[in-house]
């Protein structure tokens, strides 16, 4: 951490910094854990101007403002237990300072074997966030979030499935639906669970989008990572039904299943799954082929058992 960042943090905390440790921050961020004389810990997150793995590729370092705005909206909606507390923001340094939600009892979901109980906590939390923000009219990125909405669909759904019949069909339906605030990147690496809280991290993709996308995205990641004692069909059916019961709303089953498979294709074929899976390289190649074949048909059986069939055949 350089002198400018240290000065920014010191002024906010009015506490002596004892130690600063650089922790993993992904492709476009530096993240520091800060220890102070009073015994407290904090997280400092700075957005970079270039991808760490591709220094020649520029990114908009000012986008950390949108994460700051999303955190403020969530806290103003009374949802502070689900998100880190925002302590400070610097536009000049492209940085935010937050509470450190990680303690000795916390579980980072991409480091563990998922269980039904953990997944239920995730679904309960995301349902509560959706219920308590559904009447909010704010946009996070401006222009009613139209640009980030289009980029999200292009990147997360159609990037690897743009020529596939069912994926195009699902996106066509999706774009006609009502839009509400969604978190945008609810996957295991961005979820921390402890005895009292389920906490969502990295809100830079938070925008006005579709609940149908959000639950499909969550389910796709749970299926890929695997849930102890549950097959893929059970993961989809049980947690989709649980989500519907919680939000007391109707969501198109067929479209959700297609979106779930399209997002799985994006994660598997992209080759940058940011958490552990149980797939060998050959199994992953086989699974990608099976998903592509299913999504490229004009009609098909839209039962979640197709997930079990696809996953089982890919393992054999």
C-alpha positions in Angstrom: 0.0 0.0 0.0 1.5 3.3 -1.0 1.6 6.5 1.0 -1.5 8.0 -0.6 -3.6 5.0 0.2 -2.2 4.9 3.7 -3.1 8.5 4.2 -6.6 8.0 2.9 -7.1 5.1 5.3 -5.5 6.8 8.4 -7.7 9.9 7.9 -10.9 7.8 7.8 -10.1 5.6 10.8 -8.3 7.9 13.2 -6.4 4.8 14.3 -2.8 3.7 13.9 -2.1 1.2 11.1 0.0 -1.7 12.4 0.1 -4.0 9.3 -1.2 -4.0 5.8 -1.4 -7.4 3.9 -2.1 -7.7 0.2 -4.8 -10.3 -0.4 -6.0 -11.7 -3.7 -8.1 -9.1 -5.6 -8.9 -10.7 -8.9 -8.1 -9.4 -12.3 -8.8 -5.7 -11.9 -8.5 -4.9 -8.2 -5.9 -4.7 -5.5 -7.3 -5.7 -2.1 -5.5 -5.1 1.2 -6.4 -6.3 4.7 -5.5 -3.6 7.2 -4.8 -4.3 10.9 -4.9 -1.4 13.4 -3.7 -0.7 16.9 -7.2 -0.9 18.3 -7.4 -4.5 17.2 -9.8 -3.9 14.3 -9.5 -5.1 10.7 -10.6 -3.5 7.5 -10.6 -4.1 3.8 -9.2 -1.6 1.3 -10.2 -2.2 -2.4 -8.5 -0.3 -5.2 -9.6 -0.7 -8.8 -6.8 -0.8 -11.4 -6.7 0.7 -14.8 -5.5 -2.5 -16.5 -6.1 -6.2 -16.2 -3.4 -7.7 -14.0 -3.0 -10.7 -16.3 -3.2 -8.5 -19.5 -1.5 -5.2 -18.8 -2.1 -4.0 -22.3 -5.9 -4.2 -21.8 -7.5 -1.1 -20.3 -10.4 -1.1 -17.9 -12.5 1.7 -16.5 -10.9 2.3 -13.1 -13.7 4.7 -12.1 -16.2 1.8 -12.0 -15.5 1.3 -8.3 -17.9 4.2 -7.9 -20.7 1.9 -8.9 -19.8 -0.6 -6.2 -19.8 2.2 -3.7 -23.2 3.3 -4.9 -24.6 -0.2 -4.7 -23.4 -0.6 -1.1 -25.1 2.7 -0.2 -28.4 1.6 -1.8 -28.3 -1.7 0.0 -27.6 -0.2 3.4 -30.2 2.5 2.9 -32.7 -0.3 2.2 -31.9 -1.9 5.6 -29.9 -4.8 4.2 -26.7 -4.0 6.0 -26.4 -7.6 7.4 -25.9 -8.9 3.8 -23.1 -6.5 2.8 -19.8 -5.1 4.1 -20.2 -1.7 5.7 -18.8 1.1 3.6 -16.5 3.3 5.6 -15.0 5.6 2.9 -14.5 6.2 -0.8 -11.9 8.1 -2.8 -12.6 8.9 -6.5 -9.0 10.2 -6.9 -7.5 6.8 -5.6 -10.3 4.6 -7.1 -10.7 3.0 -3.7 -13.2 2.1 -1.1 -12.7 1.2 2.5 -15.0 -1.4 4.1 -15.4 -3.5 7.2 -13.6 -6.9 7.1 -16.5 -9.4 7.3 -14.1 -12.4 7.5 -13.4 -13.9 10.9 -12.3 -17.2 12.3 -15.8 -18.6 12.0 -16.4 -17.5 8.5 -16.7 -19.7 5.4 -15.8 -18.5 1.9 -18.0 -20.5 -0.2 -15.5 -21.3 -3.0 -13.2 -22.9 -0.4 -15.6 -25.5 1.0 -17.8 -28.4 0.0 -21.3 -26.9 -0.3 -24.1 -28.4 1.7 -27.8 -28.1 1.5 -27.8 -26.0 4.6 -25.3 -23.5 3.2 -27.2 -23.3 -0.1 -30.4 -22.6 1.8 -28.7 -19.7 3.5 -27.7 -18.3 0.2 -31.1 -18.7 -1.3 -32.8 -17.1 1.8 -30.4 -14.2 1.6 -30.8 -13.5 -2.1 -34.6 -13.8 -1.8 -34.6 -11.3 1.0 -32.5 -8.8 -1.0 -34.8 -9.1 -3.9 -38.0 -8.7 -1.8 -36.7 -5.7 0.0 -35.4 -3.8 -3.1 -38.2 -4.7 -5.5 -39.8 -1.2 -5.2 -36.6 0.8 -5.5 -36.4 2.9 -8.6 -32.7 3.8 -8.5 -30.2 2.7 -11.2 -26.6 2.1 -10.2 -24.8 2.8 -13.5 -27.0 5.6 -14.9 -29.1 5.5 -18.1 -31.4 3.0 -16.2 -28.5 0.6 -16.3 -29.2 -0.2 -20.0 -25.5 -0.5 -21.0 -24.5 -2.8 -18.1 -27.6 -4.9 -18.7 -26.7 -5.5 -22.4 -23.1 -6.2 -21.5 -24.2 -8.7 -18.8 -26.3 -10.7 -21.2 -23.7 -10.6 -24.0 -20.9 -11.7 -21.6 -22.6 -14.1 -19.2 -25.2 -15.7 -21.5 -24.6 -15.2 -25.2 -20.8 -15.0 -25.3 -20.5 -18.7 -25.8 -24.1 -19.5 -26.8 -25.0 -16.7 -29.3 -25.6 -19.2 -32.2 -27.6 -21.7 -30.1 -31.3 -21.7 -30.7 -32.6 -22.1 -27.1 -30.2 -19.6 -25.6 -31.4 -17.0 -28.2 -35.0 -17.8 -27.4 -34.5 -17.4 -23.6 -32.7 -14.1 -24.0 -35.5 -12.8 -26.2 -38.0 -13.6 -23.5 -35.7 -12.2 -20.8 -35.3 -8.8 -22.3 -39.1 -8.2 -22.3 -39.4 -8.8 -18.6 -39.6 -6.3 -15.7 -36.2 -5.2 -14.3 -35.3 -4.8 -10.7 -32.1 -4.3 -8.8 -30.0 -7.5 -8.9 -26.5 -8.1 -7.5 -25.2 -9.4 -10.8 -22.4 -11.7 -9.7 -23.6 -14.0 -7.0 -21.2 -16.9 -7.2 -19.3 -18.9 -4.4 -16.2 -16.7 -4.5 -18.3 -13.7 -3.7 -20.2 -15.2 -0.7 -19.1 -15.4 2.9 -21.1 -17.2 5.5 -20.8 -17.3 9.3 -23.1 -18.1 12.2 -25.0 -14.9 12.0 -24.6 -13.5 8.5 -24.6 -14.4 4.8 -22.5 -11.6 3.1 -22.3 -10.8 -0.6 -19.1 -9.2 -2.0 -18.1 -7.4 -5.2 -21.1 -5.4 -6.2 -19.6 -3.7 -9.3 -22.1 -5.7 -11.5 -25.1 -4.7 -9.4 -27.7 -3.2 -11.8 -31.3 -3.1 -12.8 -31.7 -6.6 -14.3 -33.9 -9.6 -14.1 -34.5 -11.9 -11.2 -34.7 -14.7 -13.7 -31.1 -14.1 -14.6 -30.0 -13.8 -11.0 -31.5 -17.1 -9.8 -30.2 -18.9 -13.0 -26.7 -17.6 -12.3 -26.8 -18.7 -8.7 -28.2 -22.2 -9.6 -25.6 -22.6 -12.4 -22.7 -22.0 -10.0 -24.1 -24.3 -7.3 -24.5 -27.1 -9.8 -21.0 -26.6 -11.2 -19.4 -26.6 -7.7 -21.6 -29.4 -6.5 -23.7 -29.8 -3.4 -23.0 -32.7 -1.0 -25.7 -35.4 -1.2 -27.6 -33.7 -4.0 -27.6 -34.4 -7.8 -27.8 -31.5 -10.3 -31.5 -32.0 -10.9 -32.2 -31.8 -7.2 -30.1 -28.7 -6.8 -32.1 -27.0 -9.6 -35.5 -28.1 -8.5 -35.2 -27.7 -4.7 -33.5 -24.3 -4.7 -35.6 -22.9 -7.6 -38.8 -23.9 -5.8 -37.4 -22.4 -2.5 -36.6 -19.1 -4.2 -40.1 -18.9 -5.8 -41.8 -19.6 -2.5 -39.7 -16.9 -0.8 -40.3 -14.1 -3.3 -44.0 -15.2 -3.9 -43.7 -14.6 -7.6 -43.9 -16.5 -10.9 -40.8 -17.1 -12.9 -40.6 -19.0 -16.2 -39.3 -22.5 -15.4 -38.3 -23.3 -19.0 -36.4 -20.0 -19.5 -34.6 -20.4 -16.1 -33.4 -23.9 -17.1 -32.1 -22.7 -20.4 -30.4 -19.7 -18.8 -28.9 -21.9 -16.2 -27.3 -24.2 -18.9 -26.2 -21.1 -20.9 -24.4 -19.7 -17.9 -22.8 -23.1 -17.1 -21.5 -23.1 -20.7 -20.0 -19.6 -20.2 -18.2 -20.7 -17.1 -17.0 -24.1 -18.3 -16.0 -23.2 -21.9 -14.4 -19.9 -20.9 -12.0 -21.9 -18.8 -11.8 -19.4 -16.0 -14.0 -20.9 -13.3 -12.9 -19.1 -10.1 -13.5 -22.0 -7.7 -13.0 -25.7 -7.4 -15.0 -28.2 -9.4 -15.1 -32.0 -9.5 -14.5 -32.2 -13.3 -11.5 -33.5 -15.1 -10.4 -31.8 -18.3 -12.0 -34.5 -20.4 -15.2 -34.4 -18.4 -15.4 -30.6 -18.8 -15.0 -30.9 -22.6 -17.6 -33.6 -22.7 -20.0 -31.5 -20.6 -19.6 -28.5 -22.8 -20.4 -30.6 -25.8 -23.6 -32.0 -24.1 -24.8 -28.6 -23.1 -24.2 -27.2 -26.6 -26.1 -30.0 -28.2 -29.1 -29.4 -25.9 -29.1 -25.6 -26.4 -28.9 -25.9 -30.2 -32.2 -27.7 -30.5 -35.4 -25.9 -31.4 -37.5 -28.0 -29.1 -36.8 -30.3 -26.2 -37.7 -31.8 -22.9 -37.6 -28.9 -20.4 -37.3 -30.9 -17.2 -34.5 -30.4 -14.8 -33.7 -34.1 -15.2 -31.9 -33.0 -18.3 -29.3 -31.6 -16.0 -28.8 -35.0 -14.3 -28.6 -36.7 -17.7 -26.1 -34.2 -19.2 -23.9 -34.3 -16.1 -24.1 -38.1 -15.7 -23.3 -38.8 -19.4 -20.3 -36.4 -19.2 -18.9 -38.4 -16.3 -19.1 -41.7 -18.2 
